[in-house]
């Protein structure tokens, strides 16, 4: 069964440009990102910035988040190491939003 999460993060003081630069790097390295997501069992990962540019919202979909997180945390791939470092430096988790409903035509 698919699981979906939406998580709100606050951008730490002075880190907006660092995070935005990293998101551009992730887009540039799309093939590498998709390869790691597939290995983790992630089905979707998407990132949004609020209009006031103080918050990031990340949407995730997986068939098994526990397994995906375990693989990500143990990963020694350069992109995962960089992502962990920059995320920790730039973002503070605020809350996981409560899902009211989710519909998808994807199988």
C-alpha positions, 0 to 999 in steps of 0.5 A: 500500500502506498503511503504519502507524507507532507512535511513542513520545514523552516529554512534556517537563518541565512540558509535560503540561498544554500537550500535553493542552490542545492535544489538546483543541483538536485534538478541538474543531477536528476538521473542520479536522484531518480536512481537513488529514489528507486533504490530506496523505494520512493515513488515521489519526492517533491519540494515547494517553497512558501510565498514568504520564502521562510518555509519548505514543504516536501511531499513524499510517496513510498510503499514503505517509508521505514525501509526507504528511510533506513536505506537512505540513512545507511547510504554512502552515495555522494548525493545522499551524503550531500543531501543529508548535510545540506538538509541538516544545515539548512532546514528545521523540521516543523511538522508532518501535516495530517492527510485528509485524503489522497487520490491517485490514478497511478497504479 
